[in-house]
Amino acid sequence: MKNKLKHFIYTPLLIIALYRGPATAQRLVRIGPAPAEQIAKARAAVILNMESIGAHKNYVYALNLDNPLLIPQYKAWMKKYPQNINIPLTIGTIYYNAEMSEAKEFLLQAAKIDPNNAQIWFMLAGDAFNRAQTDLSNEYIKKATLLDPSNADYASRYLFSFRNGNQEEYKQKVFDFVKSFPTDESGAEALYWLGEDATDINEKINYLEKLRELYPPKEFNWSSSGMIGLADAYLQTDPEKALVLINSMGGDKDWQMRKKVAESLIQAGKLEQMKNYNEALTVLNQVILPRFNYIDDFIALKKASLQEKAGDIKIAYDNLAKKFANLPTDEVYAALELYGKEIGKDKEQITTDIKTIRNSKSVAAYPFNLGLYSSKDSLNLNNLKGKVVLLTFWFPGCGPCRAEFPHFQAVISKFKSGDVAYVGINVAPEQDPYVAPLIKNAGYSFVPLRGSHEFARKNYAVQGEPENFLIDKEGKIIFKNFRIDQKNHRTLELMITSLL
């Protein structure tokens, strides 16, 4: 789900209200230094009052974060004033908020001066996370939590460090956390992810109902987002219940669309019971699903079932073939194979039909030629012809990107390296120093390439990261706009297999 909510990522906190956020900092990296007289004035203000955070901040931004004079100047000041924490803390925090690796050196120095400052350890945890130094990141966030146990942000990040461990123990930790922070958004976030990660629909409903009970959706953003999953689960199990929830959620466009879905499912269900299959189909065919939803397959299979009962098996087959061609799942294929058999199609003919649909929509991938991180050489997409290419646009500070990588890796590992090329284009050059250590520390196998937001937007119409593409052996984009998590490894496996 693109641009939905933050995944497990250390979102930069503003240590002091005067600090600017990461988007501003990154923008200033690109616009260059201020005029010389402004830099001189800002520097004079720092020298006049080395304790002034505001003066340091103004000087850093006047000089510009990527100015080669900045770090030597601050190292000189740290040497001259070794106990002045505001010197390393200010520049370290600004680099951290810009998600730049230069933050580490200064934050470590600040931690030496004040080892009891929880927020320094929190930022160091975020920096270690960007390097995929998981154990070190967990050590740092534990320190922050112990130093300030009342801080929900620290406690929630520490909680998430257990997310990939024993699941029963983790679930208990979530509910313990909720008891400790019953009125904090972080508690809603923890319950949200329990529901989001659940593969069993009844388990998902239980967690999201608890989320709704403990954190009213009108008061908590994470709970409000969680109601999307709960409504879609209800739509599959109890449309009447879904309608009650939907009516309580307000009148924005997506909820109005879901309301129409619920009403249509209720009406279609009644018509189906009366064996008025064509009328039931007419009702469901009027449904338009929200852009993001959990019920796309459910609705497609429901329509196909009604089409079969109405005697339109060929239509049911054709519609599911289009569905499977776009985003394959075992559930859709099972129904597709069943309907295909009824109209005399074997597996080979089904495969041919699906391939025809995919090829009719395929487009040539832009033949990039981008620099490698491992050498001064570059990689051209044309050199990968003959292989299936999994291409992802990402950057080190992207939480959803990082959350997706282990799932890509799990699937890619099932194929021979000569058959599939796994390529990742980093769109944030300012985060280049994180790329190599991240891949090494996490053990990922993808080939990282040097890109930019502009390159991604111009040549692949990327509007936000991660954005994924699957390119066939001839260099054509066959699949796009897909996301992979623990629940749908099989979809990516089916997509790749179909192109080999």
C-alpha positions as a printed NumPy array, in Angstrom:
array([[  0.   ,   0.   ,   0.   ],
       [  1.881,   2.994,  -1.269],
       [  2.262,   6.118,   0.867],
       [ -0.216,   4.765,   3.377],
       [  1.535,   4.953,   6.734],
       [  5.032,   4.584,   8.057],
       [  6.36 ,   1.051,   8.301],
       [  8.886,   0.08 ,  10.957],
       [ 11.271,   3.004,  10.582],
       [ 12.944,   5.414,  12.941],
       [ 11.165,   8.593,  11.916],
       [ 13.36 ,  11.587,  12.794],
       [ 12.205,  13.469,  15.88 ],
       [ 12.856,  17.15 ,  16.248],
       [ 15.18 ,  17.302,  19.232],
       [ 14.543,  21.004,  19.683],
       [ 11.635,  22.914,  18.196],
       [ 13.987,  25.114,  16.184],
       [ 15.313,  22.197,  14.147],
       [ 13.861,  21.74 ,  10.718],
       [ 12.395,  18.434,   9.538],
       [ 14.028,  16.048,   7.056],
       [ 12.238,  17.275,   3.936],
       [ 13.452,  20.835,   4.519],
       [ 16.968,  19.679,   5.279],
       [ 17.166,  17.595,   2.114],
       [ 15.864,  20.5  ,   0.05 ],
       [ 18.567,  22.782,   1.469],
       [ 21.234,  20.243,   0.554],
       [ 20.352,  20.819,  -3.085],
       [ 19.969,  24.606,  -3.242],
       [ 23.564,  25.476,  -2.358],
       [ 25.146,  27.805,   0.195],
       [ 23.887,  31.27 ,   1.117],
       [ 25.741,  34.422,  -0.019],
       [ 29.17 ,  34.895,   1.553],
       [ 28.098,  37.83 ,   3.701],
       [ 25.21 ,  35.806,   5.148],
       [ 27.547,  32.91 ,   5.945],
       [ 30.006,  35.28 ,   7.622],
       [ 27.23 ,  36.843,   9.694],
       [ 25.929,  33.426,  10.759],
       [ 29.433,  32.263,  11.686],
       [ 30.039,  35.39 ,  13.752],
       [ 26.824,  34.721,  15.673],
       [ 28.054,  31.203,  16.535],
       [ 31.436,  32.455,  17.697],
       [ 29.708,  35.072,  19.828],
       [ 27.593,  32.415,  21.559],
       [ 28.752,  28.828,  21.144],
       [ 25.865,  27.664,  23.333],
       [ 23.203,  29.004,  20.967],
       [ 21.438,  26.205,  19.147],
       [ 19.689,  28.722,  16.94 ],
       [ 23.   ,  30.276,  15.891],
       [ 24.479,  26.874,  15.055],
       [ 21.399,  25.952,  13.08 ],
       [ 21.485,  29.163,  11.037],
       [ 25.163,  28.696,  10.276],
       [ 24.78 ,  25.074,   9.186],
       [ 21.98 ,  25.886,   6.793],
       [ 23.711,  29.005,   5.496],
       [ 26.867,  27.04 ,   4.702],
       [ 24.797,  24.085,   3.349],
       [ 24.904,  20.485,   4.541],
       [ 27.027,  19.147,   1.692],
       [ 29.573,  21.985,   1.869],
       [ 33.045,  20.413,   2.372],
       [ 33.936,  23.223,   4.806],
       [ 31.176,  22.331,   7.262],
       [ 32.494,  19.163,   8.89 ],
       [ 36.097,  20.394,   9.352],
       [ 34.754,  23.566,  10.963],
       [ 32.63 ,  21.624,  13.44 ],
       [ 35.442,  19.211,  14.224],
       [ 37.66 ,  22.18 ,  15.014],
       [ 35.019,  23.675,  17.292],
       [ 34.496,  20.322,  19.042],
       [ 38.238,  20.108,  19.685],
       [ 38.32 ,  23.634,  21.073],
       [ 35.162,  23.209,  23.202],
       [ 35.152,  19.47 ,  24.04 ],
       [ 32.401,  19.723,  26.685],
       [ 29.987,  21.866,  24.689],
       [ 27.306,  19.352,  23.724],
       [ 25.399,  21.801,  21.544],
       [ 28.164,  21.769,  18.934],
       [ 28.006,  18.058,  17.985],
       [ 24.344,  17.677,  18.937],
       [ 23.101,  20.468,  16.693],
       [ 24.921,  19.412,  13.548],
       [ 24.359,  15.72 ,  14.311],
       [ 20.638,  16.286,  14.7  ],
       [ 20.413,  18.279,  11.485],
       [ 22.255,  15.57 ,   9.561],
       [ 20.012,  12.978,  11.191],
       [ 16.856,  14.828,  10.203],
       [ 18.208,  14.937,   6.644],
       [ 18.805,  11.155,   6.916],
       [ 22.484,  11.624,   6.054],
       [ 25.15 ,   9.265,   7.334],
       [ 27.334,  12.141,   8.574],
       [ 25.065,  12.256,  11.632],
       [ 26.718,   9.247,  13.276],
       [ 30.113,  10.763,  14.13 ],
       [ 28.615,  13.849,  15.755],
       [ 25.88 ,  12.   ,  17.637],
       [ 28.414,   9.573,  19.094],
       [ 30.467,  12.528,  20.308],
       [ 27.338,  14.078,  21.849],
       [ 26.606,  10.758,  23.577],
       [ 30.083,  10.794,  25.146],
       [ 29.39 ,  14.225,  26.596],
       [ 25.903,  13.341,  27.814],
       [ 25.385,   9.554,  27.924],
       [ 22.066,  10.003,  29.719],
       [ 20.42 ,  11.87 ,  26.85 ],
       [ 17.79 ,   9.435,  25.587],
       [ 17.085,  11.28 ,  22.364],
       [ 20.699,  10.985,  21.253],
       [ 20.501,   7.2  ,  21.592],
       [ 17.174,   7.25 ,  19.748],
       [ 18.789,   9.051,  16.815],
       [ 21.779,   6.717,  16.871],
       [ 19.34 ,   3.812,  16.715],
       [ 17.822,   5.351,  13.596],
       [ 21.234,   5.782,  11.998],
       [ 22.155,   2.175,  12.787],
       [ 18.814,   1.068,  11.345],
       [ 19.623,   2.848,   8.087],
       [ 22.845,   0.829,   7.957],
       [ 20.951,  -2.421,   8.692],
       [ 22.96 ,  -2.805,  11.915],
       [ 19.997,  -4.43 ,  13.585],
       [ 21.633,  -5.549,  16.825],
       [ 23.299,  -2.181,  17.363],
       [ 20.085,  -0.335,  16.554],
       [ 18.208,  -2.454,  19.086],
       [ 20.927,  -1.827,  21.685],
       [ 20.651,   1.928,  21.2  ],
       [ 16.867,   2.034,  21.292],
       [ 16.917,  -0.075,  24.447],
       [ 19.199,   2.521,  26.046],
       [ 16.834,   5.308,  25.057],
       [ 13.879,   3.423,  26.49 ],
       [ 15.605,   2.673,  29.788],
       [ 16.674,   6.306,  30.141],
       [ 13.158,   7.604,  29.444],
       [ 10.625,   4.792,  29.962],
       [  7.699,   7.206,  29.823],
       [  8.438,   8.139,  26.215],
       [  6.029,   6.216,  23.992],
       [  8.071,   6.824,  20.822],
       [ 11.136,   5.146,  22.3  ],
       [  9.118,   2.338,  23.858],
       [  7.258,   1.607,  20.622],
       [ 10.464,   1.385,  18.576],
       [ 11.894,  -0.93 ,  21.219],
       [  8.717,  -2.994,  21.034],
       [  9.065,  -3.313,  17.262],
       [ 12.572,  -4.681,  17.693],
       [ 10.89 ,  -7.903,  18.827],
       [  8.55 ,  -8.036,  15.841],
       [ 10.46 , -10.73 ,  13.952],
       [ 11.03 , -12.926,  17.001],
       [  8.724, -15.356,  18.788],
       [  5.275, -14.274,  17.65 ],
       [  3.369, -15.317,  20.759],
       [  5.814, -13.43 ,  22.969],
       [  5.641, -10.424,  20.672],
       [  1.848, -10.355,  20.76 ],
       [  1.944, -10.371,  24.557],
       [  4.451,  -7.504,  24.502],
       [  2.062,  -5.545,  22.283],
       [ -0.793,  -5.903,  24.753],
       [  1.52 ,  -5.035,  27.643],
       [  2.57 ,  -1.941,  25.713],
       [ -1.061,  -0.991,  25.118],
       [ -1.691,  -1.145,  28.865],
       [  1.295,   1.129,  29.489],
       [  0.283,   3.675,  26.833],
       [ -3.515,   3.522,  26.641],
       [ -3.908,   7.052,  25.282],
       [ -0.899,   7.306,  22.972],
       [ -0.934,   6.945,  19.199],
       [  1.895,   4.415,  19.498],
       [ -0.444,   1.94 ,  21.176],
       [ -2.829,   2.206,  18.251],
       [  0.118,   1.718,  15.89 ],
       [  1.174,  -1.495,  17.645],
       [ -2.322,  -2.984,  17.438],
       [ -2.669,  -1.815,  13.843],
       [  0.363,  -3.835,  12.79 ],
       [ -0.863,  -6.938,  14.586],
       [ -3.991,  -6.742,  12.487],
       [ -2.142,  -5.838,   9.306],
       [  0.274,  -8.763,   9.675],
       [ -2.378, -11.37 ,  10.504],
       [ -2.871, -13.904,   7.705],
       [ -6.012, -15.468,   9.179],
       [ -9.043, -13.258,   8.569],
       [-10.658, -14.043,  11.926],
       [ -7.441, -13.237,  13.765],
       [ -7.221,  -9.993,  11.797],
       [-10.776,  -9.098,  12.811],
       [-10.046,  -9.787,  16.479],
       [ -7.016,  -7.477,  16.554],
       [ -8.697,  -4.681,  14.627],
       [-11.833,  -4.881,  16.747],
       [ -9.605,  -4.487,  19.809],
       [ -7.946,  -1.517,  18.09 ],
       [-11.347,   0.079,  17.518],
       [-12.402,  -0.569,  21.116],
       [ -9.286,   0.777,  22.821],
       [ -8.381,   3.587,  20.412],
       [-11.466,   5.307,  18.943],
       [-10.874,   5.883,  15.2  ],
       [-12.002,   9.505,  15.395],
       [ -9.243,  10.209,  17.909],
       [ -6.345,   8.074,  16.643],
       [ -4.937,   8.089,  13.106],
       [ -3.585,   4.555,  13.266],
       [ -6.97 ,   3.283,  14.403],
       [ -8.701,   5.173,  11.614],
       [ -6.378,   3.518,   9.094],
       [ -6.957,   0.131,  10.698],
       [-10.685,   0.424,  10.103],
       [-10.038,   0.017,   6.376],
       [ -8.744,  -3.494,   7.009],
       [-11.554,  -4.243,   9.44 ],
       [-14.255,  -3.023,   7.05 ],
       [-12.81 ,  -5.079,   4.2  ],
       [-12.617,  -8.148,   6.42 ],
       [-16.262,  -7.636,   7.402],
       [-17.208,  -7.218,   3.732],
       [-15.942, -10.747,   3.145],
       [-17.558, -12.282,   6.225],
       [-20.524, -10.121,   7.248],
       [-21.495,  -7.213,   4.933],
       [-24.202,  -6.06 ,   7.376],
       [-21.551,  -5.602,  10.048],
       [-19.327,  -3.846,   7.55 ],
       [-22.095,  -1.366,   6.744],
       [-22.494,  -0.436,  10.41 ],
       [-18.763,   0.225,  10.731],
       [-18.592,   2.132,   7.457],
       [-21.485,   4.403,   8.448],
       [-19.597,   5.327,  11.611],
       [-16.447,   6.37 ,   9.73 ],
       [-17.616,   9.534,   7.998],
       [-18.358,  10.478,   4.442],
       [-15.099,  10.801,   2.536],
       [-14.873,   9.312,  -0.941],
       [-13.282,   5.961,  -0.035],
       [-15.767,   5.285,   2.749],
       [-18.664,   6.17 ,   0.454],
       [-17.292,   3.714,  -2.085],
       [-17.066,   1.024,   0.583],
       [-20.616,   1.823,   1.647],
       [-21.76 ,   1.118,  -1.901],
       [-19.813,  -2.157,  -1.859],
       [-21.452,  -3.233,   1.407],
       [-24.937,  -2.339,   0.208],
       [-24.332,  -4.116,  -3.094],
       [-23.027,  -7.272,  -1.406],
       [-26.068,  -7.352,   0.873],
       [-28.436,  -6.873,  -2.041],
       [-26.585,  -9.342,  -4.271],
       [-26.59 , -11.924,  -1.494],
       [-30.371, -11.72 ,  -1.222],
       [-30.791, -11.989,  -4.989],
       [-28.436, -14.96 ,  -5.091],
       [-30.497, -16.754,  -2.456],
       [-33.515, -16.252,  -4.74 ],
       [-31.396, -17.598,  -7.642],
       [-31.634, -14.274,  -9.481],
       [-28.008, -14.535, -10.539],
       [-28.08 , -12.05 , -13.412],
       [-29.704,  -9.422, -11.224],
       [-27.126, -10.061,  -8.52 ],
       [-24.396,  -9.611, -11.127],
       [-25.924,  -6.359, -12.312],
       [-25.73 ,  -5.074,  -8.771],
       [-22.087,  -6.098,  -8.253],
       [-21.02 ,  -4.833, -11.666],
       [-21.96 ,  -1.334, -10.572],
       [-19.442,  -1.483,  -7.729],
       [-16.266,   0.601,  -8.002],
       [-13.614,  -0.34 ,  -5.464],
       [-11.38 ,   2.216,  -3.701],
       [ -7.864,   2.469,  -5.105],
       [ -6.516,   0.667,  -2.068],
       [ -8.486,  -2.281,  -0.765],
       [ -8.177,  -5.831,   0.538],
       [-11.153,  -7.261,  -1.383],
       [-10.232,  -7.07 ,  -5.054],
       [ -9.847, -10.852,  -5.415],
       [-12.892, -11.481,  -3.254],
       [-15.132,  -9.361,  -5.476],
       [-13.692, -10.853,  -8.677],
       [-14.273, -14.4  ,  -7.443],
       [-17.767, -13.507,  -6.261],
       [-18.671, -12.147,  -9.678],
       [-17.205, -15.202, -11.395],
       [-19.259, -17.493,  -9.166],
       [-22.445, -15.628, -10.087],
       [-21.508, -15.705, -13.772],
       [-21.037, -19.459, -13.587],
       [-24.399, -19.913, -11.852],
       [-26.   , -17.716, -14.528],
       [-24.536, -19.962, -17.223],
       [-21.916, -17.455, -18.446],
       [-18.884, -19.588, -17.738],
       [-16.891, -18.143, -20.651],
       [-17.341, -14.623, -19.233],
       [-16.294, -15.86 , -15.781],
       [-13.178, -17.41 , -17.332],
       [-12.273, -14.326, -19.366],
       [-12.636, -11.965, -16.408],
       [-10.539, -14.133, -14.113],
       [ -7.903, -14.546, -16.83 ],
       [ -7.55 , -10.741, -16.915],
       [ -7.418, -10.66 , -13.149],
       [ -4.756, -13.367, -12.919],
       [ -2.73 , -11.8  , -15.732],
       [ -2.51 ,  -8.565, -13.749],
       [ -1.798,  -9.946, -10.269],
       [ -1.661, -13.742,  -9.922],
       [ -2.828, -15.646,  -6.845],
       [ -3.441, -19.329,  -6.269],
       [ -7.085, -18.671,  -5.352],
       [ -7.812, -16.939,  -8.642],
       [ -5.937, -19.583, -10.636],
       [ -7.863, -22.414,  -8.975],
       [-11.145, -20.848, -10.083],
       [ -9.695, -20.006, -13.499],
       [ -8.602, -23.602, -14.02 ],
       [-12.035, -24.854, -12.949],
       [-13.909, -22.597, -15.364],
       [-11.364, -23.292, -18.095],
       [-11.95 , -26.987, -17.787],
       [-15.699, -26.436, -18.118],
       [-15.216, -24.662, -21.455],
       [-12.64 , -27.16 , -22.725],
       [ -9.342, -25.406, -21.987],
       [ -6.345, -27.249, -20.591],
       [ -3.492, -25.725, -18.602],
       [ -1.442, -24.995, -21.708],
       [ -4.3  , -23.082, -23.294],
       [ -4.88 , -21.151, -20.063],
       [ -1.198, -20.205, -19.973],
       [ -1.377, -19.017, -23.577],
       [ -4.448, -16.896, -22.87 ],
       [ -2.792, -15.259, -19.879],
       [  0.41 , -14.577, -21.823],
       [ -1.592, -12.955, -24.621],
       [ -3.303, -10.622, -22.165],
       [ -0.009,  -9.659, -20.52 ],
       [  1.776,  -9.024, -23.794],
       [ -1.058,  -6.806, -25.018],
       [ -0.458,  -4.45 , -22.087],
       [  3.324,  -4.652, -21.881],
       [  5.564,  -1.682, -22.612],
       [  9.3  ,  -1.443, -23.138],
       [ 11.214,  -0.57 , -19.987],
       [ 13.389,   2.529, -20.204],
       [ 16.898,   1.212, -21.016],
       [ 18.733,   2.818, -18.117],
       [ 22.494,   2.971, -17.796],
       [ 23.249,   3.769, -14.148],
       [ 26.301,   3.732, -11.936],
       [ 27.117,   0.863,  -9.612],
       [ 27.985,   1.312,  -5.945],
       [ 30.562,  -1.472,  -6.033],
       [ 32.759,   0.14 ,  -8.703],
       [ 33.029,   3.048, -11.121],
       [ 31.308,   0.975, -13.78 ],
       [ 27.648,   1.16 , -14.761],
       [ 24.888,  -1.309, -15.509],
       [ 22.734,  -1.1  , -18.616],
       [ 19.295,  -2.696, -18.623],
       [ 20.009,  -4.063, -22.103],
       [ 22.803,  -6.165, -20.585],
       [ 20.181,  -8.006, -18.549],
       [ 18.189,  -9.233, -21.526],
       [ 17.615, -12.953, -21.275],
       [ 16.882, -12.583, -17.557],
       [ 13.744, -11.67 , -15.675],
       [ 14.414,  -8.394, -13.831],
       [ 12.865,  -7.444, -10.507],
       [ 13.349,  -3.686, -10.338],
       [ 12.578,  -1.625,  -7.249],
       [ 12.958,   2.111,  -6.67 ],
       [ 13.919,   2.814,  -3.062],
       [ 16.114,   4.823,  -0.688],
       [ 17.752,   3.801,   2.623],
       [ 15.466,   5.877,   4.854],
       [ 12.293,   4.477,   3.26 ],
       [ 10.526,   2.332,   5.864],
       [  8.139,   0.555,   3.45 ],
       [ 11.077,  -0.182,   1.135],
       [ 13.064,  -1.714,   3.971],
       [ 10.055,  -3.697,   5.14 ],
       [  9.659,  -5.181,   1.664],
       [ 13.276,  -6.224,   1.086],
       [ 13.245,  -9.397,   3.233],
       [ 10.174, -10.629,   1.347],
       [ 11.769,  -9.949,  -2.031],
       [ 14.885, -11.749,  -0.85 ],
       [ 12.913, -14.771,   0.356],
       [ 11.309, -15.177,  -3.066],
       [ 14.382, -14.382,  -5.16 ],
       [ 16.343, -17.026,  -3.245],
       [ 14.07 , -19.686,  -4.723],
       [ 15.364, -19.021,  -8.244],
       [ 18.718, -19.585,  -9.902],
       [ 20.808, -16.409,  -9.938],
       [ 21.289, -16.675, -13.693],
       [ 17.55 , -16.581, -14.316],
       [ 16.538, -13.508, -12.313],
       [ 18.288, -10.169, -11.826],
       [ 17.327,  -8.269,  -8.674],
       [ 18.047,  -4.552,  -9.064],
       [ 17.372,  -1.599,  -6.768],
       [ 17.702,   2.035,  -7.845],
       [ 18.381,   4.418,  -4.968],
       [ 16.546,   7.686,  -5.657],
       [ 18.155,   9.667,  -2.803],
       [ 21.829,  10.387,  -3.656],
       [ 22.305,  12.188,  -0.339],
       [ 21.85 ,   8.802,   1.341],
       [ 24.465,   7.049,  -0.813],
       [ 26.8  ,   6.355,   2.137],
       [ 24.142,   4.118,   3.699],
       [ 23.706,   1.879,   0.652],
       [ 26.762,  -0.397,   0.754],
       [ 26.735,  -1.042,   4.526],
       [ 22.993,  -1.637,   4.479],
       [ 23.237,  -4.325,   1.806],
       [ 26.271,  -5.939,   3.429],
       [ 24.842,  -5.949,   6.945],
       [ 21.407,  -7.22 ,   5.894],
       [ 22.765,  -9.794,   3.453],
       [ 20.616,  -8.658,   0.528],
       [ 21.518,  -9.812,  -2.965],
       [ 20.123,  -6.981,  -5.079],
       [ 22.392,  -4.88 ,  -7.264],
       [ 22.146,  -1.252,  -6.091],
       [ 22.282,   1.452,  -8.734],
       [ 22.681,   5.219,  -8.437],
       [ 19.551,   7.126,  -9.381],
       [ 17.481,  10.112,  -8.343],
       [ 13.872,  11.075,  -7.729],
       [ 13.884,  12.938, -11.033],
       [ 15.164,   9.908, -12.963],
       [ 12.518,   7.665, -11.422],
       [  9.717,  10.118, -12.094],
       [ 10.741,  10.968, -15.649],
       [ 11.528,   7.475, -16.942],
       [  9.311,   5.169, -14.876],
       [  6.543,   7.528, -13.699],
       [  7.438,   6.794, -10.062],
       [  5.458,   8.982,  -7.678],
       [  6.566,   7.44 ,  -4.378],
       [  8.799,   4.723,  -3.027],
       [  8.82 ,   1.808,  -3.081],
       [  7.719,   1.355,  -6.668],
       [  8.252,  -2.065,  -8.201],
       [  8.417,  -3.476, -11.714],
       [  8.905,  -6.937, -13.161],
       [ 10.568,  -6.923, -16.581],
       [ 10.593,  -9.919, -18.916],
       [ 13.557, -11.38 , -20.795],
       [ 12.976,  -9.054, -23.744],
       [ 13.018,  -5.912, -21.627],
       [  9.267,  -5.305, -21.422],
       [  7.446,  -4.29 , -18.252],
       [  4.881,  -6.997, -17.555],
       [  3.985,  -6.287, -13.921],
       [  3.948,  -3.019, -11.97 ],
       [  2.199,  -1.362,  -9.013],
       [  2.601,  -4.403,  -6.761],
       [  3.747,  -4.735,  -3.163],
       [  5.026,  -7.872,  -1.458],
       [  4.799,  -8.744,   2.23 ],
       [  4.624, -11.868,   4.368],
       [  1.151, -12.681,   3.055],
       [  1.808, -12.745,  -0.676],
       [  5.24 , -14.215,  -1.414],
       [  3.419, -16.629,  -3.679],
       [  2.198, -13.82 ,  -5.949],
       [  5.743, -12.67 ,  -6.729],
       [  6.832, -16.283,  -7.204],
       [  3.993, -16.826,  -9.71 ],
       [  4.855, -13.619, -11.557],
       [  8.524, -14.509, -11.923],
       [  7.82 , -18.12 , -12.842],
       [  5.443, -17.021, -15.596],
       [  8.23 , -15.001, -17.23 ],
       [ 10.962, -17.644, -17.106]])
